[in-house]
């Protein structure tokens, strides 16, 4: 399928996102850690994007490099270890519920 669909000035992503790397891998339980997510089809400024790391929301999402690099800020969490990641871009989603991407310390 065509993964980048013209939408006026910018393109919107039309394929399922892929996640290759998340860093840093740990941060404080009170939240505030800025995460960088690297992958493909991660969206552009006109896309609707959401990120969840092991049930913990990532807010203040910013597209750093269109389609390949995003940053977001993790909110406060009570658990020390989170398993899994879910990334949704325009109703297309990537989910890996078995890997540990981030640990709260």
Secondary structure, DSSP 4 states (H G I P E B T S, - for coil): --SEEEETTEEEE-S--EEEEEE-SEE-TT---EEEEEEES---TTS-EEEEETTEEEEEEEEEETTTEEEEEEPP-S-SEEEEEEEEETTEEEEEEEEEEEEE-
